[in-house]
Amino acid sequence: MIADCPVEATGWDPNAKEKAALIAIITTDAGKKCQDSLFHELTAAYIKAAEAYGVTDIQAQMCGAR
């Protein structure tokens, strides 16, 4: 799972060419679908964790402590 491998943990420091390549990939239709899928996966995990703590108010789950 991509979420299990954050960029910070890898120490990856992309150069300009790598950044441009990444942008080119994630702005394609397939890249956008992948990002949407990951977002839904992360959101579901976040809500599940909030519910495990007893948080049932949707607005509280989405806004968190401020």
MMTF fields as JSON, N, C-alpha, C and O atoms, coordinates in Angstrom:
{
  "mmtfVersion": "1.0.0",
  "mmtfProducer": "UNKNOWN",
  "numBonds": 263,
  "numAtoms": 264,
  "numGroups": 66,
  "numChains": 1,
  "numModels": 1,
  "chainsPerModel": [1],
  "groupsPerChain": [66],
  "chainIdList": ["A"],
  "bondAtomList": [4, 2, 8, 6, 12, 10, 16, 14, 20, 18, 24, 22, 28, 26, 32, 30, 36, 34, 40, 38, 44, 42, 48, 46, 52, 50, 56, 54, 60, 58, 64, 62, 68, 66, 72, 70, 76, 74, 80, 78, 84, 82, 88, 86, 92, 90, 96, 94, 100, 98, 104, 102, 108, 106, 112, 110, 116, 114, 120, 118, 124, 122, 128, 126, 132, 130, 136, 134, 140, 138, 144, 142, 148, 146, 152, 150, 156, 154, 160, 158, 164, 162, 168, 166, 172, 170, 176, 174, 180, 178, 184, 182, 188, 186, 192, 190, 196, 194, 200, 198, 204, 202, 208, 206, 212, 210, 216, 214, 220, 218, 224, 222, 228, 226, 232, 230, 236, 234, 240, 238, 244, 242, 248, 246, 252, 250, 256, 254, 260, 258],
  "bondOrderList": [1, 1, 1, 1, 1, 1, 1, 1, 1, 1, 1, 1, 1, 1, 1, 1, 1, 1, 1, 1, 1, 1, 1, 1, 1, 1, 1, 1, 1, 1, 1, 1, 1, 1, 1, 1, 1, 1, 1, 1, 1, 1, 1, 1, 1, 1, 1, 1, 1, 1, 1, 1, 1, 1, 1, 1, 1, 1, 1, 1, 1, 1, 1, 1, 1],
  "groupList": [{"groupName": "MET", "atomNameList": ["N", "CA", "C", "O"], "elementList": ["N", "C", "C", "O"], "formalChargeList": [0, 0, 0, 0], "bondAtomList": [1, 0, 2, 1, 3, 2], "bondOrderList": [1, 1, 2], "singleLetterCode": "M", "chemCompType": "L-PEPTIDE LINKING"}, {"groupName": "ILE", "atomNameList": ["N", "CA", "C", "O"], "elementList": ["N", "C", "C", "O"], "formalChargeList": [0, 0, 0, 0], "bondAtomList": [1, 0, 2, 1, 3, 2], "bondOrderList": [1, 1, 2], "singleLetterCode": "I", "chemCompType": "L-PEPTIDE LINKING"}, {"groupName": "ALA", "atomNameList": ["N", "CA", "C", "O"], "elementList": ["N", "C", "C", "O"], "formalChargeList": [0, 0, 0, 0], "bondAtomList": [1, 0, 2, 1, 3, 2], "bondOrderList": [1, 1, 2], "singleLetterCode": "A", "chemCompType": "L-PEPTIDE LINKING"}, {"groupName": "ASP", "atomNameList": ["N", "CA", "C", "O"], "elementList": ["N", "C", "C", "O"], "formalChargeList": [0, 0, 0, 0], "bondAtomList": [1, 0, 2, 1, 3, 2], "bondOrderList": [1, 1, 2], "singleLetterCode": "D", "chemCompType": "L-PEPTIDE LINKING"}, {"groupName": "CYS", "atomNameList": ["N", "CA", "C", "O"], "elementList": ["N", "C", "C", "O"], "formalChargeList": [0, 0, 0, 0], "bondAtomList": [1, 0, 2, 1, 3, 2], "bondOrderList": [1, 1, 2], "singleLetterCode": "C", "chemCompType": "L-PEPTIDE LINKING"}, {"groupName": "PRO", "atomNameList": ["N", "CA", "C", "O"], "elementList": ["N", "C", "C", "O"], "formalChargeList": [0, 0, 0, 0], "bondAtomList": [1, 0, 2, 1, 3, 2], "bondOrderList": [1, 1, 2], "singleLetterCode": "P", "chemCompType": "L-PEPTIDE LINKING"}, {"groupName": "VAL", "atomNameList": ["N", "CA", "C", "O"], "elementList": ["N", "C", "C", "O"], "formalChargeList": [0, 0, 0, 0], "bondAtomList": [1, 0, 2, 1, 3, 2], "bondOrderList": [1, 1, 2], "singleLetterCode": "V", "chemCompType": "L-PEPTIDE LINKING"}, {"groupName": "GLU", "atomNameList": ["N", "CA", "C", "O"], "elementList": ["N", "C", "C", "O"], "formalChargeList": [0, 0, 0, 0], "bondAtomList": [1, 0, 2, 1, 3, 2], "bondOrderList": [1, 1, 2], "singleLetterCode": "E", "chemCompType": "L-PEPTIDE LINKING"}, {"groupName": "THR", "atomNameList": ["N", "CA", "C", "O"], "elementList": ["N", "C", "C", "O"], "formalChargeList": [0, 0, 0, 0], "bondAtomList": [1, 0, 2, 1, 3, 2], "bondOrderList": [1, 1, 2], "singleLetterCode": "T", "chemCompType": "L-PEPTIDE LINKING"}, {"groupName": "GLY", "atomNameList": ["N", "CA", "C", "O"], "elementList": ["N", "C", "C", "O"], "formalChargeList": [0, 0, 0, 0], "bondAtomList": [1, 0, 2, 1, 3, 2], "bondOrderList": [1, 1, 2], "singleLetterCode": "G", "chemCompType": "PEPTIDE LINKING"}, {"groupName": "TRP", "atomNameList": ["N", "CA", "C", "O"], "elementList": ["N", "C", "C", "O"], "formalChargeList": [0, 0, 0, 0], "bondAtomList": [1, 0, 2, 1, 3, 2], "bondOrderList": [1, 1, 2], "singleLetterCode": "W", "chemCompType": "L-PEPTIDE LINKING"}, {"groupName": "ASN", "atomNameList": ["N", "CA", "C", "O"], "elementList": ["N", "C", "C", "O"], "formalChargeList": [0, 0, 0, 0], "bondAtomList": [1, 0, 2, 1, 3, 2], "bondOrderList": [1, 1, 2], "singleLetterCode": "N", "chemCompType": "L-PEPTIDE LINKING"}, {"groupName": "LYS", "atomNameList": ["N", "CA", "C", "O"], "elementList": ["N", "C", "C", "O"], "formalChargeList": [0, 0, 0, 0], "bondAtomList": [1, 0, 2, 1, 3, 2], "bondOrderList": [1, 1, 2], "singleLetterCode": "K", "chemCompType": "L-PEPTIDE LINKING"}, {"groupName": "LEU", "atomNameList": ["N", "CA", "C", "O"], "elementList": ["N", "C", "C", "O"], "formalChargeList": [0, 0, 0, 0], "bondAtomList": [1, 0, 2, 1, 3, 2], "bondOrderList": [1, 1, 2], "singleLetterCode": "L", "chemCompType": "L-PEPTIDE LINKING"}, {"groupName": "GLN", "atomNameList": ["N", "CA", "C", "O"], "elementList": ["N", "C", "C", "O"], "formalChargeList": [0, 0, 0, 0], "bondAtomList": [1, 0, 2, 1, 3, 2], "bondOrderList": [1, 1, 2], "singleLetterCode": "Q", "chemCompType": "L-PEPTIDE LINKING"}, {"groupName": "SER", "atomNameList": ["N", "CA", "C", "O"], "elementList": ["N", "C", "C", "O"], "formalChargeList": [0, 0, 0, 0], "bondAtomList": [1, 0, 2, 1, 3, 2], "bondOrderList": [1, 1, 2], "singleLetterCode": "S", "chemCompType": "L-PEPTIDE LINKING"}, {"groupName": "PHE", "atomNameList": ["N", "CA", "C", "O"], "elementList": ["N", "C", "C", "O"], "formalChargeList": [0, 0, 0, 0], "bondAtomList": [1, 0, 2, 1, 3, 2], "bondOrderList": [1, 1, 2], "singleLetterCode": "F", "chemCompType": "L-PEPTIDE LINKING"}, {"groupName": "HIS", "atomNameList": ["N", "CA", "C", "O"], "elementList": ["N", "C", "C", "O"], "formalChargeList": [0, 0, 0, 0], "bondAtomList": [1, 0, 2, 1, 3, 2], "bondOrderList": [1, 1, 2], "singleLetterCode": "H", "chemCompType": "L-PEPTIDE LINKING"}, {"groupName": "TYR", "atomNameList": ["N", "CA", "C", "O"], "elementList": ["N", "C", "C", "O"], "formalChargeList": [0, 0, 0, 0], "bondAtomList": [1, 0, 2, 1, 3, 2], "bondOrderList": [1, 1, 2], "singleLetterCode": "Y", "chemCompType": "L-PEPTIDE LINKING"}, {"groupName": "ARG", "atomNameList": ["N", "CA", "C", "O"], "elementList": ["N", "C", "C", "O"], "formalChargeList": [0, 0, 0, 0], "bondAtomList": [1, 0, 2, 1, 3, 2], "bondOrderList": [1, 1, 2], "singleLetterCode": "R", "chemCompType": "L-PEPTIDE LINKING"}],
  "groupTypeList": [0, 1, 2, 3, 4, 5, 6, 7, 2, 8, 9, 10, 3, 5, 11, 2, 12, 7, 12, 2, 2, 13, 1, 2, 1, 1, 8, 8, 3, 2, 9, 12, 12, 4, 14, 3, 15, 13, 16, 17, 7, 13, 8, 2, 2, 18, 1, 12, 2, 2, 7, 2, 18, 9, 6, 8, 3, 1, 14, 2, 14, 0, 4, 9, 2, 19],
  "groupIdList": [1, 2, 3, 4, 5, 6, 7, 8, 9, 10, 11, 12, 13, 14, 15, 16, 17, 18, 19, 20, 21, 22, 23, 24, 25, 26, 27, 28, 29, 30, 31, 32, 33, 34, 35, 36, 37, 38, 39, 40, 41, 42, 43, 44, 45, 46, 47, 48, 49, 50, 51, 52, 53, 54, 55, 56, 57, 58, 59, 60, 61, 62, 63, 64, 65, 66],
  "secStructList": [7, 4, 4, 4, 1, 7, 2, 2, 2, 2, 6, 7, 7, 7, 7, 2, 2, 2, 2, 2, 2, 2, 2, 2, 2, 2, 6, 1, 2, 2, 2, 2, 2, 2, 2, 2, 2, 2, 2, 2, 2, 2, 2, 2, 2, 2, 2, 2, 2, 2, 2, 2, 6, 6, 7, 7, 7, 2, 2, 2, 2, 2, 2, 7, 7, 7],
  "xCoordList": [0.84, 0.0, 0.891, 1.883, 0.541, 1.321, 1.331, 2.351, 0.221, 0.138, 1.131, 1.494, 1.575, 2.539, 3.971, 4.9, 4.158, 5.504, 5.541, 5.657, 5.44, 5.464, 6.811, 7.85, 6.783, 7.993, 9.04, 10.23, 8.604, 9.544, 10.367, 11.56, 9.724, 10.403, 11.423, 12.379, 11.228, 12.141, 13.397, 14.428, 13.3, 14.428, 14.576, 15.605, 13.554, 13.611, 13.627, 12.781, 14.557, 14.699, 14.795, 15.89, 13.629, 13.629, 14.273, 14.164, 14.946, 15.496, 14.398, 13.296, 14.685, 13.685, 13.112, 11.909, 13.958, 13.493, 12.542, 11.522, 12.882, 12.02, 10.694, 9.645, 10.74, 9.511, 8.596, 7.389, 9.177, 8.399, 7.783, 6.635, 8.543, 8.029, 6.874, 5.866, 7.019, 5.952, 4.687, 3.589, 4.835, 3.683, 3.017, 1.79, 3.835, 3.291, 2.473, 1.448, 2.931, 2.213, 0.915, -0.138, 0.987, -0.202, -1.265, -2.377, -0.954, -1.969, -2.663, -3.528, -2.285, -3.001, -4.315, -4.501, -5.225, -6.488, -6.23, -6.871, -5.298, -4.98, -4.375, -4.685, -3.522, -2.913, -3.943, -3.877, -4.902, -5.968, -6.843, -7.246, -7.136, -7.934, -7.193, -7.798, -5.894, -5.073, -5.097, -5.248, -4.949, -4.995, -6.363, -6.445, -7.428, -8.781, -8.957, -9.524, -8.471, -8.573, -7.813, -8.321, -6.614, -5.821, -6.505, -6.529, -7.06, -7.769, -8.935, -9.126, -9.717, -10.853, -10.375, -10.994, -9.288, -8.719, -8.267, -8.561, -7.558, -7.072, -8.217, -8.188, -9.227, -10.384, -11.135, -11.52, -11.344, -12.045, -11.271, -11.871, -9.954, -9.131, -9.195, -9.249, -9.191, -9.255, -10.579, -10.607, -11.676, -12.998, -13.112, -13.669, -12.595, -12.618, -11.858, -12.312, -10.699, -9.91, -10.656, -10.652, -11.293, -12.06, -13.205, -13.458, -13.892, -14.994, -14.49, -15.185, -13.285, -12.707, -12.45, -12.464, -12.217, -12.045, -13.38, -13.422, -14.465, -15.796, -16.341, -17.399, -15.65, -16.12, -17.159, -16.847, -18.378, -19.442, -19.962, -20.674, -19.624, -20.06, -19.225, -18.009, -19.872, -19.175, -18.352, -17.207, -18.923, -18.195, -16.931, -15.89, -17.012, -15.829, -14.78, -13.581, -15.227, -14.301, -13.539, -12.353, -14.193, -13.577, -12.766, -11.785, -13.142, -12.451, -11.356, -10.352, -11.534, -10.543, -10.456, -11.249, -9.496, -9.296, -8.628, -7.721, -9.078, -8.484, -8.029, -7.501],
  "yCoordList": [-1.17, 0.0, 1.241, 1.299, 2.211, 3.441, 4.202, 4.788, 4.205, 4.957, 4.448, 5.184, 3.209, 2.641, 3.073, 2.674, 3.868, 4.268, 5.766, 6.174, 6.589, 8.032, 8.481, 7.901, 9.505, 10.011, 10.385, 10.144, 10.971, 11.385, 10.196, 10.328, 9.045, 7.855, 7.301, 6.637, 7.566, 7.022, 7.867, 7.387, 9.126, 10.025, 10.497, 11.07, 10.262, 10.65, 12.168, 12.849, 12.681, 14.118, 14.326, 14.409, 14.411, 14.451, 15.71, 16.805, 15.505, 16.659, 17.208, 16.66, 18.267, 18.925, 17.971, 17.992, 17.136, 16.197, 15.162, 14.824, 14.66, 13.68, 14.303, 13.667, 15.546, 16.248, 16.413, 16.187, 16.805, 16.991, 15.665, 15.628, 14.583, 13.262, 12.856, 12.332, 13.096, 12.758, 13.552, 12.995, 14.834, 15.67, 15.18, 15.148, 14.8, 14.289, 13.013, 12.795, 12.181, 10.925, 11.196, 10.678, 12.01, 12.169, 13.076, 13.145, 13.766, 14.604, 13.906, 14.492, 12.648, 11.876, 11.382, 11.427, 10.913, 10.361, 9.206, 9.115, 8.327, 7.192, 7.675, 7.134, 8.682, 9.229, 9.848, 9.678, 10.571, 11.177, 10.103, 10.237, 9.04, 7.939, 7.275, 6.916, 7.117, 6.525, 7.408, 6.907, 8.717, 9.642, 9.605, 9.611, 9.567, 9.489, 8.207, 8.228, 7.102, 5.82, 5.844, 5.373, 6.383, 6.472, 7.378, 7.069, 8.496, 9.411, 8.7, 8.831, 7.946, 7.221, 6.183, 6.003, 5.508, 4.5, 5.151, 4.645, 6.263, 6.956, 7.541, 7.502, 8.082, 8.642, 7.562, 7.77, 6.423, 5.321, 4.863, 4.595, 4.773, 4.366, 5.415, 5.07, 6.683, 7.777, 7.736, 7.859, 7.563, 7.521, 6.299, 6.389, 5.172, 3.962, 4.18, 3.766, 4.834, 5.117, 6.085, 5.909, 7.103, 8.061, 7.349, 7.598, 6.467, 5.718, 4.804, 4.601, 4.254, 3.39, 4.182, 3.619, 5.477, 6.341, 6.828, 7.545, 6.441, 6.829, 8.091, 8.575, 8.625, 9.83, 9.418, 8.707, 9.865, 9.508, 10.715, 10.55, 11.922, 13.131, 13.331, 13.508, 13.304, 13.407, 14.687, 14.657, 15.812, 17.082, 17.039, 17.557, 16.434, 16.308, 15.395, 15.644, 14.352, 13.444, 14.149, 13.884, 15.033, 15.694, 16.916, 17.234, 17.602, 18.838, 18.612, 19.325, 17.646, 17.389, 18.545, 19.485, 18.456, 19.517, 20.715, 20.563, 21.876, 23.103, 23.979, 25.062],
  "zCoordList": [0.0, 0.0, 0.0, 0.726, -0.8, -0.911, 0.402, 0.765, 1.116, 2.367, 3.401, 4.318, 3.27, 4.199, 3.887, 4.589, 2.862, 2.45, 2.157, 1.002, 3.214, 2.967, 2.409, 2.725, 1.589, 0.945, 1.988, 1.787, 3.098, 4.132, 4.63, 4.903, 4.743, 5.262, 4.271, 4.671, 2.999, 1.989, 1.838, 1.367, 2.241, 2.066, 0.63, 0.27, -0.2, -1.604, -1.728, -1.15, -2.455, -2.688, -4.195, -4.751, -4.854, -6.319, -6.885, -6.332, -8.01, -8.725, -9.639, -9.676, -10.364, -11.213, -12.259, -12.519, -12.86, -13.884, -13.281, -13.882, -12.091, -11.421, -11.0, -11.103, -10.527, -10.148, -11.37, -11.285, -12.488, -13.718, -14.161, -14.604, -14.04, -14.426, -13.524, -13.997, -12.229, -11.286, -11.59, -11.601, -11.834, -12.172, -13.45, -13.549, -14.424, -15.686, -15.448, -16.095, -14.523, -14.233, -13.482, -13.852, -12.424, -11.571, -12.176, -11.653, -13.254, -13.893, -15.055, -15.705, -15.322, -16.344, -15.751, -14.535, -16.595, -16.094, -15.13, -14.083, -15.48, -14.609, -13.288, -12.226, -13.355, -12.148, -11.223, -10.005, -11.805, -11.008, -10.365, -9.21, -11.113, -10.555, -9.401, -8.391, -9.555, -8.501, -7.249, -6.134, -7.438, -6.309, -5.623, -4.395, -6.413, -5.85, -5.04, -3.948, -5.577, -4.897, -3.573, -2.556, -3.586, -2.368, -1.35, -0.159, -1.817, -0.917, -0.24, 0.969, -1.015, -0.431, 0.578, 1.627, 0.268, 1.169, 2.481, 3.564, 2.378, 3.566, 4.386, 5.616, 3.704, 4.395, 5.161, 6.312, 4.54, 5.208, 6.443, 7.484, 6.338, 7.479, 8.581, 9.761, 8.212, 9.179, 9.938, 11.162, 9.2, 9.836, 10.742, 11.835, 10.301, 11.115, 12.426, 13.493, 12.334, 13.535, 14.454, 15.673, 13.879, 14.688, 15.401, 16.579, 14.687, 15.29, 16.411, 17.407, 16.25, 17.285, 18.572, 19.666, 18.432, 19.598, 20.147, 21.147, 19.496, 19.957, 19.322, 19.723, 18.352, 17.671, 16.633, 15.678, 16.826, 15.884, 15.116, 14.124, 15.552, 14.868, 13.61, 13.689, 12.46, 11.164, 11.079, 10.629, 11.507, 11.413, 12.277, 11.873, 13.448, 14.305, 13.655, 13.776, 12.975, 12.309, 11.198, 11.001, 10.477, 9.343, 9.731, 9.06, 10.782, 11.156, 12.181, 12.183, 13.037, 14.079, 15.06, 15.014, 15.927, 16.929, 16.265, 15.446, 16.623, 16.079, 17.179, 16.927]
}
